[in-house]
């Protein structure tokens, strides 16, 4: 499990709620709930937190998977 340093965690904020983040396993979790009442979760890949809101993360994953299928 990649551990995010305490120094980095002290400055990171949830991009949706603006609340501090805490690490739970392989994810960072917002300390305040979003408008729907759920706390937002962000994955950590190769030690780098992916702090994209859920709707943008889904769009980014779709866009990058399609870019590698064809050559110009």
PDB file of N, H, CA, C and O in Angstrom:
ATOM      1  N   UNK A   1       0.851  -1.177   0.000  1.00  0.00           N
ATOM      2  CA  UNK A   1       0.000   0.000   0.000  1.00  0.00           C
ATOM      3  C   UNK A   1       0.895   1.238   0.000  1.00  0.00           C
ATOM      4  O   UNK A   1       1.724   1.403   0.895  1.00  0.00           O
ATOM      5  N   UNK A   2       0.733   2.106  -0.996  1.00  0.00           N
ATOM      6  H   UNK A   2       0.059   1.972  -1.723  1.00  0.00           H
ATOM      7  CA  UNK A   2       1.519   3.342  -1.012  1.00  0.00           C
ATOM      8  C   UNK A   2       1.046   4.292   0.082  1.00  0.00           C
ATOM      9  O   UNK A   2      -0.147   4.559   0.221  1.00  0.00           O
ATOM     10  N   UNK A   3       1.986   4.787   0.842  1.00  0.00           N
ATOM     11  H   UNK A   3       2.956   4.570   0.729  1.00  0.00           H
ATOM     12  CA  UNK A   3       1.670   5.697   1.944  1.00  0.00           C
ATOM     13  C   UNK A   3       1.959   7.126   1.500  1.00  0.00           C
ATOM     14  O   UNK A   3       3.063   7.424   1.044  1.00  0.00           O
ATOM     15  N   UNK A   4       0.979   8.003   1.628  1.00  0.00           N
ATOM     16  H   UNK A   4       0.082   7.761   1.998  1.00  0.00           H
ATOM     17  CA  UNK A   4       1.161   9.416   1.314  1.00  0.00           C
ATOM     18  C   UNK A   4       1.790  10.075   2.536  1.00  0.00           C
ATOM     19  O   UNK A   4       1.360   9.843   3.666  1.00  0.00           O
ATOM     20  N   UNK A   5       2.800  10.888   2.306  1.00  0.00           N
ATOM     21  H   UNK A   5       3.149  11.077   1.388  1.00  0.00           H
ATOM     22  CA  UNK A   5       3.510  11.513   3.423  1.00  0.00           C
ATOM     23  C   UNK A   5       2.585  12.453   4.203  1.00  0.00           C
ATOM     24  O   UNK A   5       1.686  13.062   3.625  1.00  0.00           O
ATOM     25  N   UNK A   6       2.808  12.567   5.512  1.00  0.00           N
ATOM     26  H   UNK A   6       3.539  12.072   5.982  1.00  0.00           H
ATOM     27  CA  UNK A   6       1.996  13.484   6.321  1.00  0.00           C
ATOM     28  C   UNK A   6       2.092  14.927   5.835  1.00  0.00           C
ATOM     29  O   UNK A   6       1.119  15.675   5.928  1.00  0.00           O
ATOM     30  N   UNK A   7       3.252  15.327   5.318  1.00  0.00           N
ATOM     31  H   UNK A   7       4.043  14.719   5.243  1.00  0.00           H
ATOM     32  CA  UNK A   7       3.410  16.696   4.817  1.00  0.00           C
ATOM     33  C   UNK A   7       2.497  16.950   3.621  1.00  0.00           C
ATOM     34  O   UNK A   7       1.871  18.005   3.520  1.00  0.00           O
ATOM     35  N   UNK A   8       2.427  15.972   2.716  1.00  0.00           N
ATOM     36  H   UNK A   8       2.936  15.115   2.798  1.00  0.00           H
ATOM     37  CA  UNK A   8       1.561  16.123   1.551  1.00  0.00           C
ATOM     38  C   UNK A   8       0.096  16.092   1.971  1.00  0.00           C
ATOM     39  O   UNK A   8      -0.700  16.902   1.497  1.00  0.00           O
ATOM     40  N   UNK A   9      -0.263  15.175   2.850  1.00  0.00           N
ATOM     41  H   UNK A   9       0.384  14.517   3.236  1.00  0.00           H
ATOM     42  CA  UNK A   9      -1.653  15.104   3.319  1.00  0.00           C
ATOM     43  C   UNK A   9      -2.099  16.392   3.993  1.00  0.00           C
ATOM     44  O   UNK A   9      -3.274  16.751   3.930  1.00  0.00           O
ATOM     45  N   UNK A  10      -1.172  17.087   4.635  1.00  0.00           N
ATOM     46  H   UNK A  10      -0.217  16.795   4.686  1.00  0.00           H
ATOM     47  CA  UNK A  10      -1.547  18.317   5.340  1.00  0.00           C
ATOM     48  C   UNK A  10      -1.955  19.435   4.388  1.00  0.00           C
ATOM     49  O   UNK A  10      -2.638  20.371   4.805  1.00  0.00           O
ATOM     50  N   UNK A  11      -1.553  19.363   3.117  1.00  0.00           N
ATOM     51  H   UNK A  11      -0.998  18.603   2.778  1.00  0.00           H
ATOM     52  CA  UNK A  11      -1.921  20.422   2.167  1.00  0.00           C
ATOM     53  C   UNK A  11      -2.961  19.989   1.140  1.00  0.00           C
ATOM     54  O   UNK A  11      -3.578  20.835   0.493  1.00  0.00           O
ATOM     55  N   UNK A  12      -3.165  18.674   0.981  1.00  0.00           N
ATOM     56  H   UNK A  12      -2.663  17.987   1.506  1.00  0.00           H
ATOM     57  CA  UNK A  12      -4.139  18.200   0.001  1.00  0.00           C
ATOM     58  C   UNK A  12      -5.555  18.468   0.484  1.00  0.00           C
ATOM     59  O   UNK A  12      -5.846  18.371   1.676  1.00  0.00           O
ATOM     60  N   UNK A  13      -6.432  18.807  -0.457  1.00  0.00           N
ATOM     61  H   UNK A  13      -6.195  18.886  -1.425  1.00  0.00           H
ATOM     62  CA  UNK A  13      -7.842  19.040  -0.164  1.00  0.00           C
ATOM     63  C   UNK A  13      -8.690  18.342  -1.225  1.00  0.00           C
ATOM     64  O   UNK A  13      -8.258  18.153  -2.362  1.00  0.00           O
ATOM     65  N   UNK A  14      -9.880  17.971  -0.838  1.00  0.00           N
ATOM     66  H   UNK A  14     -10.231  18.124   0.086  1.00  0.00           H
ATOM     67  CA  UNK A  14     -10.830  17.380  -1.772  1.00  0.00           C
ATOM     68  C   UNK A  14     -11.214  18.448  -2.799  1.00  0.00           C
ATOM     69  O   UNK A  14     -11.588  19.555  -2.413  1.00  0.00           O
ATOM     70  N   UNK A  15     -11.132  18.143  -4.084  1.00  0.00           N
ATOM     71  H   UNK A  15     -10.828  17.243  -4.397  1.00  0.00           H
ATOM     72  CA  UNK A  15     -11.474  19.149  -5.096  1.00  0.00           C
ATOM     73  C   UNK A  15     -12.968  19.478  -5.154  1.00  0.00           C
ATOM     74  O   UNK A  15     -13.350  20.490  -5.741  1.00  0.00           O
ATOM     75  N   UNK A  16     -13.803  18.652  -4.563  1.00  0.00           N
ATOM     76  H   UNK A  16     -13.493  17.830  -4.086  1.00  0.00           H
ATOM     77  CA  UNK A  16     -15.246  18.888  -4.588  1.00  0.00           C
ATOM     78  C   UNK A  16     -15.699  19.631  -3.338  1.00  0.00           C
ATOM     79  O   UNK A  16     -16.397  20.640  -3.438  1.00  0.00           O
ATOM     80  N   UNK A  17     -15.308  19.140  -2.154  1.00  0.00           N
ATOM     81  H   UNK A  17     -14.741  18.321  -2.073  1.00  0.00           H
ATOM     82  CA  UNK A  17     -15.795  19.726  -0.903  1.00  0.00           C
ATOM     83  C   UNK A  17     -14.823  20.731  -0.294  1.00  0.00           C
ATOM     84  O   UNK A  17     -15.220  21.555   0.530  1.00  0.00           O
ATOM     85  N   UNK A  18     -13.554  20.670  -0.693  1.00  0.00           N
ATOM     86  H   UNK A  18     -13.231  20.001  -1.362  1.00  0.00           H
ATOM     87  CA  UNK A  18     -12.543  21.551  -0.115  1.00  0.00           C
ATOM     88  C   UNK A  18     -12.059  21.088   1.249  1.00  0.00           C
ATOM     89  O   UNK A  18     -11.263  21.774   1.891  1.00  0.00           O
ATOM     90  N   UNK A  19     -12.532  19.934   1.696  1.00  0.00           N
ATOM     91  H   UNK A  19     -13.178  19.377   1.174  1.00  0.00           H
ATOM     92  CA  UNK A  19     -12.160  19.419   3.009  1.00  0.00           C
ATOM     93  C   UNK A  19     -10.820  18.693   2.966  1.00  0.00           C
ATOM     94  O   UNK A  19     -10.392  18.239   1.904  1.00  0.00           O
ATOM     95  N   UNK A  20     -10.158  18.582   4.116  1.00  0.00           N
ATOM     96  H   UNK A  20     -10.506  18.950   4.978  1.00  0.00           H
ATOM     97  CA  UNK A  20      -8.922  17.795   4.172  1.00  0.00           C
ATOM     98  C   UNK A  20      -9.192  16.338   3.790  1.00  0.00           C
ATOM     99  O   UNK A  20     -10.328  15.867   3.837  1.00  0.00           O
ATOM    100  N   UNK A  21      -8.134  15.647   3.415  1.00  0.00           N
ATOM    101  H   UNK A  21      -7.211  16.029   3.377  1.00  0.00           H
ATOM    102  CA  UNK A  21      -8.229  14.241   3.042  1.00  0.00           C
ATOM    103  C   UNK A  21      -7.481  13.388   4.057  1.00  0.00           C
ATOM    104  O   UNK A  21      -6.488  13.828   4.636  1.00  0.00           O
ATOM    105  N   UNK A  22      -7.957  12.181   4.268  1.00  0.00           N
ATOM    106  H   UNK A  22      -8.764  11.823   3.798  1.00  0.00           H
ATOM    107  CA  UNK A  22      -7.269  11.205   5.108  1.00  0.00           C
ATOM    108  C   UNK A  22      -7.056   9.941   4.294  1.00  0.00           C
ATOM    109  O   UNK A  22      -7.854   9.614   3.416  1.00  0.00           O
ATOM    110  N   UNK A  23      -5.972   9.231   4.590  1.00  0.00           N
ATOM    111  H   UNK A  23      -5.323   9.497   5.303  1.00  0.00           H
ATOM    112  CA  UNK A  23      -5.696   8.007   3.849  1.00  0.00           C
ATOM    113  C   UNK A  23      -6.355   6.829   4.530  1.00  0.00           C
ATOM    114  O   UNK A  23      -6.231   6.634   5.739  1.00  0.00           O
ATOM    115  N   UNK A  24      -7.065   6.039   3.722  1.00  0.00           N
ATOM    116  H   UNK A  24      -7.166   6.197   2.739  1.00  0.00           H
ATOM    117  CA  UNK A  24      -7.662   4.781   4.169  1.00  0.00           C
ATOM    118  C   UNK A  24      -7.253   3.723   3.158  1.00  0.00           C
ATOM    119  O   UNK A  24      -7.833   3.631   2.077  1.00  0.00           O
ATOM    120  N   UNK A  25      -6.256   2.928   3.511  1.00  0.00           N
ATOM    121  H   UNK A  25      -5.785   3.002   4.390  1.00  0.00           H
ATOM    122  CA  UNK A  25      -5.768   1.902   2.595  1.00  0.00           C
ATOM    123  C   UNK A  25      -5.124   2.530   1.373  1.00  0.00           C
ATOM    124  O   UNK A  25      -4.208   3.343   1.490  1.00  0.00           O
ATOM    125  N   UNK A  26      -5.611   2.144   0.192  1.00  0.00           N
ATOM    126  H   UNK A  26      -6.356   1.483   0.096  1.00  0.00           H
ATOM    127  CA  UNK A  26      -5.074   2.655  -1.074  1.00  0.00           C
ATOM    128  C   UNK A  26      -5.862   3.845  -1.603  1.00  0.00           C
ATOM    129  O   UNK A  26      -5.790   4.151  -2.793  1.00  0.00           O
ATOM    130  N   UNK A  27      -6.610   4.519  -0.739  1.00  0.00           N
ATOM    131  H   UNK A  27      -6.668   4.271   0.228  1.00  0.00           H
ATOM    132  CA  UNK A  27      -7.425   5.654  -1.161  1.00  0.00           C
ATOM    133  C   UNK A  27      -7.273   6.824  -0.196  1.00  0.00           C
ATOM    134  O   UNK A  27      -6.905   6.662   0.967  1.00  0.00           O
ATOM    135  N   UNK A  28      -7.572   8.009  -0.727  1.00  0.00           N
ATOM    136  H   UNK A  28      -7.871   8.141  -1.673  1.00  0.00           H
ATOM    137  CA  UNK A  28      -7.728   9.191   0.103  1.00  0.00           C
ATOM    138  C   UNK A  28      -9.222   9.464   0.189  1.00  0.00           C
ATOM    139  O   UNK A  28      -9.938   9.333  -0.804  1.00  0.00           O
ATOM    140  N   UNK A  29      -9.694   9.842   1.371  1.00  0.00           N
ATOM    141  H   UNK A  29      -9.113   9.948   2.178  1.00  0.00           H
ATOM    142  CA  UNK A  29     -11.123  10.035   1.601  1.00  0.00           C
ATOM    143  C   UNK A  29     -11.342  11.437   2.138  1.00  0.00           C
ATOM    144  O   UNK A  29     -10.617  11.895   3.021  1.00  0.00           O
ATOM    145  N   UNK A  30     -12.356  12.123   1.594  1.00  0.00           N
ATOM    146  H   UNK A  30     -12.944  11.751   0.876  1.00  0.00           H
ATOM    147  CA  UNK A  30     -12.685  13.468   2.081  1.00  0.00           C
ATOM    148  C   UNK A  30     -13.237  13.372   3.495  1.00  0.00           C
ATOM    149  O   UNK A  30     -13.917  12.407   3.843  1.00  0.00           O
ATOM    150  N   UNK A  31     -12.940  14.374   4.300  1.00  0.00           N
ATOM    151  H   UNK A  31     -12.388  15.158   4.018  1.00  0.00           H
ATOM    152  CA  UNK A  31     -13.439  14.371   5.674  1.00  0.00           C
ATOM    153  C   UNK A  31     -14.851  14.941   5.762  1.00  0.00           C
ATOM    154  O   UNK A  31     -15.533  14.724   6.764  1.00  0.00           O
ATOM    155  N   UNK A  32     -15.304  15.661   4.745  1.00  0.00           N
ATOM    156  H   UNK A  32     -14.750  15.837   3.931  1.00  0.00           H
ATOM    157  CA  UNK A  32     -16.681  16.167   4.677  1.00  0.00           C
ATOM    158  C   UNK A  32     -17.411  15.451   3.552  1.00  0.00           C
ATOM    159  O   UNK A  32     -16.801  15.080   2.549  1.00  0.00           O
ATOM    160  N   UNK A  33     -18.698  15.260   3.714  1.00  0.00           N
ATOM    161  H   UNK A  33     -19.193  15.561   4.529  1.00  0.00           H
ATOM    162  CA  UNK A  33     -19.499  14.605   2.688  1.00  0.00           C
ATOM    163  C   UNK A  33     -19.831  15.582   1.563  1.00  0.00           C
ATOM    164  O   UNK A  33     -19.911  16.792   1.777  1.00  0.00           O
ATOM    165  N   UNK A  34     -20.021  15.045   0.377  1.00  0.00           N
ATOM    166  H   UNK A  34     -19.956  14.062   0.203  1.00  0.00           H
ATOM    167  CA  UNK A  34     -20.444  15.839  -0.779  1.00  0.00           C
ATOM    168  C   UNK A  34     -21.941  16.125  -0.658  1.00  0.00           C
ATOM    169  O   UNK A  34     -22.571  15.729   0.322  1.00  0.00           O
ATOM    170  N   UNK A  35     -22.508  16.806  -1.641  1.00  0.00           N
ATOM    171  H   UNK A  35     -21.996  17.129  -2.438  1.00  0.00           H
ATOM    172  CA  UNK A  35     -23.922  17.190  -1.621  1.00  0.00           C
ATOM    173  C   UNK A  35     -24.851  15.982  -1.504  1.00  0.00           C
ATOM    174  O   UNK A  35     -25.942  16.092  -0.945  1.00  0.00           O
ATOM    175  N   UNK A  36     -24.425  14.829  -2.029  1.00  0.00           N
ATOM    176  H   UNK A  36     -23.539  14.739  -2.483  1.00  0.00           H
ATOM    177  CA  UNK A  36     -25.262  13.635  -1.969  1.00  0.00           C
ATOM    178  C   UNK A  36     -25.130  12.880  -0.638  1.00  0.00           C
ATOM    179  O   UNK A  36     -25.762  11.841  -0.444  1.00  0.00           O
ATOM    180  N   UNK A  37     -24.306  13.410   0.273  1.00  0.00           N
ATOM    181  H   UNK A  37     -23.793  14.253   0.115  1.00  0.00           H
ATOM    182  CA  UNK A  37     -24.146  12.797   1.579  1.00  0.00           C
ATOM    183  C   UNK A  37     -23.022  11.779   1.671  1.00  0.00           C
ATOM    184  O   UNK A  37     -22.738  11.265   2.753  1.00  0.00           O
ATOM    185  N   UNK A  38     -22.384  11.486   0.555  1.00  0.00           N
ATOM    186  H   UNK A  38     -22.615  11.904  -0.324  1.00  0.00           H
ATOM    187  CA  UNK A  38     -21.297  10.501   0.519  1.00  0.00           C
ATOM    188  C   UNK A  38     -19.944  11.190   0.641  1.00  0.00           C
ATOM    189  O   UNK A  38     -19.747  12.293   0.131  1.00  0.00           O
ATOM    190  N   UNK A  39     -19.019  10.527   1.323  1.00  0.00           N
ATOM    191  H   UNK A  39     -19.180   9.631   1.738  1.00  0.00           H
ATOM    192  CA  UNK A  39     -17.645  11.011   1.353  1.00  0.00           C
ATOM    193  C   UNK A  39     -16.962  10.541   0.077  1.00  0.00           C
ATOM    194  O   UNK A  39     -17.109   9.389  -0.331  1.00  0.00           O
ATOM    195  N   UNK A  40     -16.222  11.436  -0.543  1.00  0.00           N
ATOM    196  H   UNK A  40     -16.102  12.372  -0.211  1.00  0.00           H
ATOM    197  CA  UNK A  40     -15.585  11.114  -1.813  1.00  0.00           C
ATOM    198  C   UNK A  40     -14.276  10.365  -1.581  1.00  0.00           C
ATOM    199  O   UNK A  40     -13.558  10.627  -0.615  1.00  0.00           O
ATOM    200  N   UNK A  41     -13.979   9.431  -2.481  1.00  0.00           N
ATOM    201  H   UNK A  41     -14.562   9.219  -3.265  1.00  0.00           H
ATOM    202  CA  UNK A  41     -12.794   8.601  -2.378  1.00  0.00           C
ATOM    203  C   UNK A  41     -11.958   8.783  -3.636  1.00  0.00           C
ATOM    204  O   UNK A  41     -12.485   8.836  -4.747  1.00  0.00           O
ATOM    205  N   UNK A  42     -10.645   8.877  -3.444  1.00  0.00           N
ATOM    206  H   UNK A  42     -10.217   8.833  -2.541  1.00  0.00           H
ATOM    207  CA  UNK A  42      -9.714   9.085  -4.544  1.00  0.00           C
ATOM    208  C   UNK A  42      -8.631   8.019  -4.477  1.00  0.00           C
ATOM    209  O   UNK A  42      -8.042   7.790  -3.420  1.00  0.00           O
ATOM    210  N   UNK A  43      -8.372   7.374  -5.593  1.00  0.00           N
ATOM    211  H   UNK A  43      -8.850   7.560  -6.451  1.00  0.00           H
ATOM    212  CA  UNK A  43      -7.362   6.318  -5.624  1.00  0.00           C
ATOM    213  C   UNK A  43      -5.958   6.901  -5.639  1.00  0.00           C
ATOM    214  O   UNK A  43      -5.744   8.062  -5.988  1.00  0.00           O
ATOM    215  N   UNK A  44      -5.022   6.069  -5.253  1.00  0.00           N
ATOM    216  H   UNK A  44      -5.196   5.126  -4.969  1.00  0.00           H
ATOM    217  CA  UNK A  44      -3.599   6.413  -5.303  1.00  0.00           C
ATOM    218  C   UNK A  44      -2.962   5.420  -6.262  1.00  0.00           C
ATOM    219  O   UNK A  44      -2.996   4.213  -6.021  1.00  0.00           O
ATOM    220  N   UNK A  45      -2.382   5.917  -7.348  1.00  0.00           N
ATOM    221  H   UNK A  45      -2.354   6.897  -7.545  1.00  0.00           H
ATOM    222  CA  UNK A  45      -1.726   5.050  -8.331  1.00  0.00           C
ATOM    223  C   UNK A  45      -0.255   5.377  -8.384  1.00  0.00           C
ATOM    224  O   UNK A  45       0.126   6.522  -8.625  1.00  0.00           O
ATOM    225  N   UNK A  46       0.570   4.379  -8.161  1.00  0.00           N
ATOM    226  H   UNK A  46       0.260   3.448  -7.965  1.00  0.00           H
ATOM    227  CA  UNK A  46       2.025   4.541  -8.154  1.00  0.00           C
ATOM    228  C   UNK A  46       2.458   5.659  -7.210  1.00  0.00           C
ATOM    229  O   UNK A  46       3.389   6.406  -7.510  1.00  0.00           O
ATOM    230  N   UNK A  47       1.779   5.771  -6.066  1.00  0.00           N
ATOM    231  H   UNK A  47       1.022   5.165  -5.822  1.00  0.00           H
ATOM    232  CA  UNK A  47       2.123   6.772  -5.067  1.00  0.00           C
ATOM    233  C   UNK A  47       1.591   8.165  -5.356  1.00  0.00           C
ATOM    234  O   UNK A  47       1.892   9.105  -4.620  1.00  0.00           O
ATOM    235  N   UNK A  48       0.800   8.314  -6.424  1.00  0.00           N
ATOM    236  H   UNK A  48       0.555   7.551  -7.022  1.00  0.00           H
ATOM    237  CA  UNK A  48       0.271   9.626  -6.815  1.00  0.00           C
ATOM    238  C   UNK A  48      -1.245   9.638  -6.622  1.00  0.00           C
ATOM    239  O   UNK A  48      -1.953   8.843  -7.241  1.00  0.00           O
ATOM    240  N   UNK A  49      -1.752  10.535  -5.767  1.00  0.00           N
ATOM    241  H   UNK A  49      -1.177  11.181  -5.264  1.00  0.00           H
ATOM    242  CA  UNK A  49      -3.205  10.636  -5.596  1.00  0.00           C
ATOM    243  C   UNK A  49      -3.865  11.190  -6.859  1.00  0.00           C
ATOM    244  O   UNK A  49      -3.412  12.190  -7.417  1.00  0.00           O
ATOM    245  N   UNK A  50      -4.929  10.538  -7.300  1.00  0.00           N
ATOM    246  H   UNK A  50      -5.297   9.726  -6.846  1.00  0.00           H
ATOM    247  CA  UNK A  50      -5.690  11.004  -8.465  1.00  0.00           C
ATOM    248  C   UNK A  50      -6.882  11.797  -7.955  1.00  0.00           C
ATOM    249  O   UNK A  50      -7.926  11.234  -7.630  1.00  0.00           O
ATOM    250  N   UNK A  51      -6.712  13.106  -7.890  1.00  0.00           N
ATOM    251  H   UNK A  51      -5.863  13.563  -8.155  1.00  0.00           H
ATOM    252  CA  UNK A  51      -7.721  13.972  -7.280  1.00  0.00           C
ATOM    253  C   UNK A  51      -8.666  14.578  -8.310  1.00  0.00           C
ATOM    254  O   UNK A  51      -8.859  15.793  -8.354  1.00  0.00           O
ATOM    255  N   UNK A  52      -9.242  13.729  -9.126  1.00  0.00           N
ATOM    256  H   UNK A  52      -9.085  12.742  -9.091  1.00  0.00           H
ATOM    257  CA  UNK A  52     -10.257  14.177 -10.070  1.00  0.00           C
ATOM    258  C   UNK A  52     -11.626  13.834  -9.509  1.00  0.00           C
ATOM    259  O   UNK A  52     -11.818  12.744  -8.969  1.00  0.00           O
ATOM    260  N   UNK A  53     -12.586  14.753  -9.629  1.00  0.00           N
ATOM    261  H   UNK A  53     -12.431  15.639 -10.067  1.00  0.00           H
ATOM    262  CA  UNK A  53     -13.951  14.424  -9.220  1.00  0.00           C
ATOM    263  C   UNK A  53     -14.417  13.182  -9.990  1.00  0.00           C
ATOM    264  O   UNK A  53     -13.963  12.958 -11.112  1.00  0.00           O
ATOM    265  N   UNK A  54     -15.300  12.381  -9.420  1.00  0.00           N
ATOM    266  H   UNK A  54     -15.669  12.563  -8.508  1.00  0.00           H
ATOM    267  CA  UNK A  54     -15.705  11.115 -10.045  1.00  0.00           C
ATOM    268  C   UNK A  54     -16.138  11.238 -11.502  1.00  0.00           C
ATOM    269  O   UNK A  54     -15.772  10.400 -12.326  1.00  0.00           O
ATOM    270  N   UNK A  55     -16.913  12.272 -11.830  1.00  0.00           N
ATOM    271  H   UNK A  55     -17.211  12.953 -11.160  1.00  0.00           H
ATOM    272  CA  UNK A  55     -17.386  12.392 -13.222  1.00  0.00           C
ATOM    273  C   UNK A  55     -16.234  12.701 -14.182  1.00  0.00           C
ATOM    274  O   UNK A  55     -16.253  12.247 -15.326  1.00  0.00           O
ATOM    275  N   UNK A  56     -15.247  13.455 -13.741  1.00  0.00           N
ATOM    276  H   UNK A  56     -15.232  13.824 -12.811  1.00  0.00           H
ATOM    277  CA  UNK A  56     -14.100  13.750 -14.603  1.00  0.00           C
ATOM    278  C   UNK A  56     -13.149  12.566 -14.692  1.00  0.00           C
ATOM    279  O   UNK A  56     -12.524  12.365 -15.733  1.00  0.00           O
ATOM    280  N   UNK A  57     -13.025  11.786 -13.642  1.00  0.00           N
ATOM    281  H   UNK A  57     -13.533  11.949 -12.797  1.00  0.00           H
ATOM    282  CA  UNK A  57     -12.170  10.612 -13.668  1.00  0.00           C
ATOM    283  C   UNK A  57     -12.705   9.601 -14.670  1.00  0.00           C
ATOM    284  O   UNK A  57     -11.931   9.009 -15.422  1.00  0.00           O
ATOM    285  N   UNK A  58     -14.017   9.395 -14.692  1.00  0.00           N
ATOM    286  H   UNK A  58     -14.646   9.876 -14.082  1.00  0.00           H
ATOM    287  CA  UNK A  58     -14.629   8.481 -15.652  1.00  0.00           C
ATOM    288  C   UNK A  58     -14.387   8.962 -17.083  1.00  0.00           C
ATOM    289  O   UNK A  58     -14.069   8.161 -17.962  1.00  0.00           O
ATOM    290  N   UNK A  59     -14.535  10.267 -17.318  1.00  0.00           N
ATOM    291  H   UNK A  59     -14.793  10.917 -16.604  1.00  0.00           H
ATOM    292  CA  UNK A  59     -14.307  10.830 -18.655  1.00  0.00           C
ATOM    293  C   UNK A  59     -12.843  10.716 -19.053  1.00  0.00           C
ATOM    294  O   UNK A  59     -12.544  10.423 -20.211  1.00  0.00           O
ATOM    295  N   UNK A  60     -11.927  10.940 -18.121  1.00  0.00           N
ATOM    296  H   UNK A  60     -12.170  11.177 -17.180  1.00  0.00           H
ATOM    297  CA  UNK A  60     -10.500  10.848 -18.410  1.00  0.00           C
ATOM    298  C   UNK A  60     -10.116   9.414 -18.747  1.00  0.00           C
ATOM    299  O   UNK A  60      -9.337   9.190 -19.674  1.00  0.00           O
ATOM    300  N   UNK A  61     -10.644   8.443 -18.017  1.00  0.00           N
ATOM    301  H   UNK A  61     -11.277   8.625 -17.264  1.00  0.00           H
ATOM    302  CA  UNK A  61     -10.350   7.043 -18.299  1.00  0.00           C
ATOM    303  C   UNK A  61     -10.868   6.634 -19.660  1.00  0.00           C
ATOM    304  O   UNK A  61     -10.198   5.886 -20.372  1.00  0.00           O
ATOM    305  N   UNK A  62     -12.042   7.103 -20.038  1.00  0.00           N
ATOM    306  H   UNK A  62     -12.586   7.711 -19.459  1.00  0.00           H
ATOM    307  CA  UNK A  62     -12.612   6.809 -21.350  1.00  0.00           C
ATOM    308  C   UNK A  62     -11.765   7.425 -22.454  1.00  0.00           C
ATOM    309  O   UNK A  62     -11.486   6.772 -23.460  1.00  0.00           O
ATOM    310  N   UNK A  63     -11.356   8.668 -22.276  1.00  0.00           N
ATOM    311  H   UNK A  63     -11.583   9.198 -21.459  1.00  0.00           H
ATOM    312  CA  UNK A  63     -10.577   9.369 -23.293  1.00  0.00           C
ATOM    313  C   UNK A  63      -9.203   8.735 -23.484  1.00  0.00           C
ATOM    314  O   UNK A  63      -8.768   8.563 -24.623  1.00  0.00           O
ATOM    315  N   UNK A  64      -8.517   8.388 -22.415  1.00  0.00           N
ATOM    316  H   UNK A  64      -8.871   8.528 -21.491  1.00  0.00           H
ATOM    317  CA  UNK A  64      -7.172   7.823 -22.556  1.00  0.00           C
ATOM    318  C   UNK A  64      -7.194   6.421 -23.093  1.00  0.00           C
ATOM    319  O   UNK A  64      -6.266   6.030 -23.801  1.00  0.00           O
ATOM    320  N   UNK A  65      -8.220   5.637 -22.789  1.00  0.00           N
ATOM    321  H   UNK A  65      -8.974   5.954 -22.214  1.00  0.00           H
ATOM    322  CA  UNK A  65      -8.265   4.273 -23.329  1.00  0.00           C
ATOM    323  C   UNK A  65      -8.508   4.290 -24.830  1.00  0.00           C
ATOM    324  O   UNK A  65      -8.033   3.401 -25.535  1.00  0.00           O
ATOM    325  N   UNK A  66      -9.230   5.272 -25.331  1.00  0.00           N
ATOM    326  H   UNK A  66      -9.616   5.995 -24.758  1.00  0.00           H
ATOM    327  CA  UNK A  66      -9.489   5.374 -26.764  1.00  0.00           C
ATOM    328  C   UNK A  66      -8.327   5.944 -27.545  1.00  0.00           C
ATOM    329  O   UNK A  66      -8.235   5.711 -28.750  1.00  0.00           O
ATOM    330  N   UNK A  67      -7.444   6.678 -26.909  1.00  0.00           N
ATOM    331  H   UNK A  67      -7.519   6.867 -25.930  1.00  0.00           H
ATOM    332  CA  UNK A  67      -6.332   7.306 -27.612  1.00  0.00           C
ATOM    333  C   UNK A  67      -5.269   6.317 -28.030  1.00  0.00           C
ATOM    334  O   UNK A  67      -4.537   6.587 -28.982  1.00  0.00           O
ATOM    335  N   UNK A  68      -5.152   5.190 -27.365  1.00  0.00           N
ATOM    336  H   UNK A  68      -5.747   4.971 -26.591  1.00  0.00           H
ATOM    337  CA  UNK A  68      -4.085   4.261 -27.654  1.00  0.00           C
ATOM    338  C   UNK A  68      -4.475   3.186 -28.663  1.00  0.00           C
ATOM    339  O   UNK A  68      -3.660   2.328 -29.000  1.00  0.00           O
ATOM    340  N   UNK A  69      -5.720   3.227 -29.149  1.00  0.00           N
ATOM    341  H   UNK A  69      -6.383   3.924 -28.875  1.00  0.00           H
ATOM    342  CA  UNK A  69      -6.197   2.194 -30.045  1.00  0.00           C
ATOM    343  C   UNK A  69      -5.850   2.451 -31.508  1.00  0.00           C
ATOM    344  O   UNK A  69      -5.738   1.499 -32.281  1.00  0.00           O
ATOM    345  N   UNK A  70      -5.677   3.706 -31.909  1.00  0.00           N
ATOM    346  H   UNK A  70      -5.768   4.479 -31.282  1.00  0.00           H
ATOM    347  CA  UNK A  70      -5.419   4.001 -33.320  1.00  0.00           C
ATOM    348  C   UNK A  70      -4.171   4.825 -33.479  1.00  0.00           C
ATOM    349  O   UNK A  70      -3.756   5.537 -32.565  1.00  0.00           O
ATOM    350  N   UNK A  71      -3.564   4.720 -34.666  1.00  0.00           N
ATOM    351  H   UNK A  71      -3.901   4.141 -35.409  1.00  0.00           H
ATOM    352  CA  UNK A  71      -2.357   5.514 -34.955  1.00  0.00           C
ATOM    353  C   UNK A  71      -2.710   6.589 -35.963  1.00  0.00           C
ATOM    354  O   UNK A  71      -3.566   6.397 -36.826  1.00  0.00           O
ATOM    355  N   UNK A  72      -2.036   7.728 -35.839  1.00  0.00           N
ATOM    356  H   UNK A  72      -1.340   7.883 -35.138  1.00  0.00           H
ATOM    357  CA  UNK A  72      -2.298   8.845 -36.752  1.00  0.00           C
ATOM    358  C   UNK A  72      -1.552   8.676 -38.042  1.00  0.00           C
ATOM    359  O   UNK A  72      -1.654   9.523 -38.930  1.00  0.00           O
TER     360      UNK A  72
END
